[in-house]
């Protein structure tokens, strides 16, 4: 049977290429999201998302309409009280957490770490010890989508446990691929979204946390109205609904995406991504291009590649060339290095990566590069 919708290949860190079945699952009869039937769909989604990383008896997923940043902003604006938060900043998304904290007047300390190397845990411990303020939380990005660096969240979690600090993790581009267990890794609050490794549509973000920690937020003065984490959690517990209109069709797509993830399995999905990544880096080596994160610290999900040194090269022109072929690529996000980024997530395999490399070779040859 021929495909209903043209399949574009998104080599971007999200949204990712979706299956036809996920796309089609959005075409459903209209329903008022206040109906009990739709509440049951959201309850199912919440439970299954929790089950991927924790025990649903003790942990809960709080859904929001919005991009992944909405979930991160919900945690940072709702969770810290009067004490300080350490924010690990080793890429654009750690920096974004600092910017969110600043907007809400959250007392934060920025721990800067290189964007292309592992976090120095001894240095981080000294940073905690040297703080004149009481530190209640530490926020870190699991997979820094700026570069492809996979931060050692389990080790940081052990450090937080020693100092009785609650760890906040932005797992936007690691969730549903890189194995995560909240209890084992000592993660107090995790933020992720529907449109990356889950391979759903963009528009749903969520926070997963221990129920007791969510309950403890009751009575805390809110900094945000829409993104109030306790209010969103409690309203769903009491009414089986979101406080405000949810993205209905996007949630149907997410339910389908979760079913497809369960069929494939998180481990197998990560294995498929890793095979595509290996194909990519082998091809880059063949073309004389280099990527910046060493394999031992690499997520195998997104790769930041140094731009080629030749007069004819221009990222926008290269982007437009690939776009005309039904492939989308992303610019770099590093201030001091000229890079572009290739992700290997979504409904693709190493075959699409081989096609990308073939087209890249042709493009570089056409501009007399390499």
N, C-alpha and C positions, 0 to 999 in steps of 0.2 A: 504494500500500500504506500502511495507517495505521501510525503510529508505535507501537512496542512500549512505549516508556517516555515518560511525560509530559515535555515539554521545558520546564524552568525556564530563565529568562533570568538568568544571574548577571552583574550589572554590578559585579562585585568583582574585585580584582586577583589572583585565584587562590585556590581552584580556579576555573576558567573553565567555561563551558558547553561540553560535549563533543558530538561527533557520535554518532549512534546506532551507527555502525559501530565507534567506539572503545569505547562501552559494551559492545556485544555481543561484542567480541573477548576479553573476560574470561571468557566462558563456554566453557571448554575442558576436555578430559579432565584429571583430576588427574595431576600429574607430580611426581616427587621432584626438587627443584631441584639435586640432586647428579648427575643424569643428564647425560651428554655432550650430549644433544639440547638441554637447557635451557641448558647452558653456551654452546652455539653461538648461541642466541637472545640471550643477554647480550653475547656477543662482537659480534654484528651491531649491537645497540643502541649499544654503546660506540663502535664504529667510525663509525657514521653520525652520532652526536652530535659526535664529534671533527671529522668531515668538514665539518660546518656552519661551523666557525670556524678550522680548522687542517689541516695535512697529517697524516693518521694514521700515516705512517711515522715522524714525529718527535714527535708528541704523542699522549697517551692520555687516555681518559675513565675515571675511577674511580667506580664506582657504589656508592651506599649506600642501604639502606632507611631512610627518614626524610624529614622535611620539608626544605625548602631550608636552614633554619638548620643542619641536621646537616652539610651540605657546607661552609658558612661556618665552623662550629665545627671541623670536621676540619682545614681549612687553618690557622686561627689557633692551634689547639692543637698541630699537627704541624710546621709549617714554620719559624717563627722559632726561633732558637737562643738565643744570649746577647745579641745586639744588639737595638736598639730598633726598634719598628714605629711608623710614623706612621699614625694612623687619621683619615681625613677624616670629620668628623661634621657633616652638614647635613640630618639628618632622623632618624627613629626607627631606621632600619636601620644607619646609621653608628654611632649611639649603641649599638645592640645589639652591634656588633663590639667596641666599647670594653668593654661588660659581659662579653663572652666572654673577652676578653684578661685582664680583671681576675680572673675566676674561676680561670684557669689560671696566673696569676702571670706572664703575658707582659709584658715591659717595653714599654710603649706610651706614645706622645705623642699627645694628642688635638688635631687641628687643626680648630677650630670655624669653620664657614662658614654664612652665612644660608641658611635652608631654602627661600627663594623667589627666589634669584638665583644667577648663575653663580659658580663658585669663582674667586677672585682668584689667578691663577697666580703673579704676582710675589710676592704675600704668602706663598703656599705655598713658593715657592723660598727666601724669607727665613727661613721657619720651618725648612726643611731645613738651611740654612746655619748658623742660630743654635743648632742642637742641640749640646749638650755631649757627648751620647752618640752612638756610631756607629749610624747608621740603616741597617738591612739591607733592610727591606721597607716598603712603603706600601700601605695597604688603603683602597679606595674603593668606594662603591656606584655602579654605572653609571646605573641609573634609580632615583632615590629615590621609592619607592612611597608615601611619606608625602604627597608633593605633586604628583608628575608631573614633577619636575625631572630633566632628562637631563644628567648631568655629562659634561664633555669629557674622556673617558678617554684619547683619542688624544693630546691635548696633555699630560695628566698623565703618560702613558707616555713621552713625549719628555723630559720633565723628569726622570723616574726614570732614564732611560738616561744622561743627563748626569752623574748622581750615583751611577751603578752601584747602583741600588736596584731590587729585584724588586717588581713591582706585583701586588697581589692584588685581584681585582675580583669583587664580588658582582653578578652579572648576572642575578639571579633573574627580574626582570620586564622584561628587555630581550632576553635570549637567544631566538633563533628569530623575532625581529621586527626589531629595530634591527640593522643589519648590524654584525658583529664579525669581526675577523681578529686572532688572538692575536699573530702575529709582527709584523704591521704596526703594531699598537697597543701593542706591547711589554708584553703581559700575560703574566705568569709563571704565575699560577694563577687560574682562573675557576671560580666556583661558580654552579650553576643547579639548576632542578628540573623535574619532569615535568608540572606542573599549571597552568602559566601559558600563555605563548605557544606552547608545544609542543602544548597542548590535549589532554594526556593526563590520567590520574587522579593524584590526590595520593598520595604515598607513596614516590617515588624521588627522591633528590637525587644530584648528581654534581659531581665536580671534574675540570676539564680542565687539563692541564699538559704541559710538555715532558717527554718520557721521561727525559732526562738529569737534569732537576731532581728528578724523583721518585726516581731512583736515588741521587742525592746525599743523600737523607734517610736512607739506610741507616746504621744505627749511631747515629743521633741518639736521645737518651733520650726515649722517648714520654711525653707528659703524659696521654694518653687511651688507653683499651684498645679500645673499640668503634670510635672515630673515628680511629684511627691510620692516617694517609693512606698511609704507605709500606707498612705491613703489608697493607692492603686491596689496594693496587696489586700488590704482589709476589705475594700469594696467588693473584690472578687470573691473573697471568702464568704461574705455575707449575702451577696446577690448573684454570684455566678456570671457577672458582667464586668466589662471595663467601665470606668467612670464616664468616659467620653467615647464617641463613635469610633469603633475599630475599623481597620481596612478589611472589609468583609471578604472580598474575593481573594485578597492576598493571603488571608488565613486559610481559605480552602486550598490554595496552592501550597501553603506550608504544611498542611496536614498530609497532602499527597507526597511532598518532598520527604517528610519524616518516614512515611511508609517505604519509600524507595531507599532511604538510608538504612532502614532496618533490614531490607532485603539484601542490600550489598554488604552491610556491616561496616562500622567505623574503621576497623583495622584494614579491611580490603580496600576501602576507599582511599585511605592514606597510602596503601601499597600502589594503587593505580596512579595516584598523584606523583609518588616517588619515582615510578617508572618513567613518567612523562618528564620529570625533572632531570633524571639521568640522561635521557635522550637529548634534552635541551643543552645541558652543560657539555656533553660530548660534542654536540654540533657547534657550540660556541668556540670550543678549543680548536676545532677543525677550521673555523673561519678566522681564527686569530683574535677573538674577542675574549675579554676577561670579566668575571663577576667578582663582587667585592667581599662577600662573607665566606670564610673558610667552611668547608663541608662539615666539620665537627660541630659548628654552631648554626648550621643552616636549617631552615624549616622545611626545605624541599617543596615549598608552596609558591613562593614568589621570589624572583631573582632580580637583583639590581645590577645592571650591566653597564660597564663603562662605555661611553659613546666612542665610536671609531674616530681616529685622528685623520681626517682627510677634508680637503677644501669643499668638496661637493656635498658633504653631509649636513642635513638639517632635520631635526626630529619631526617637525610638523609635516614636512614633505614625505618622510618615511611613514608617519602615521597615516597620511592621506592615501599613500600607495597601498598599505595593508587594508585600510578601510574599503578601498575600491574592490578588494579581493574578498570582502566579507570577514575580515579579521580586525579586531580592535586591540591596540596596545596602549600602554600607559607611559606618561613622562616620568622622569625621576623626581625625587622629593628632597634630595640632599643639597644643602646650600653650597658646599665647597667642592663638590664633585659633579661633573656632567654625566648623568646616567639616564637610562630608560629602564622600565620594569616590565618583566614578562611573568605572568602568573600561569600556573598549570592546574587550576582548579575547575570545577564545574563538570558538565557532561561532555568531557573530551578524554581522549586517550593519547598515547605516545604517537599515534598516527597523525593527529592534528599538529603535534609538535614537530614531526618530520616535515609536514607541509609548510609550517612556519619557517623552518630552517632553509628549506628549498627556496621559498620566496625571498627570505632575507639575503641568501647568497646571490640570487638574481638581482636584487635591488642594489646591493653593495657593488656588484659588478657593473651595473648600469651607471653608477655615479663614479666609476673608476676608483673604487675604494678597496684596498686589500689585494 
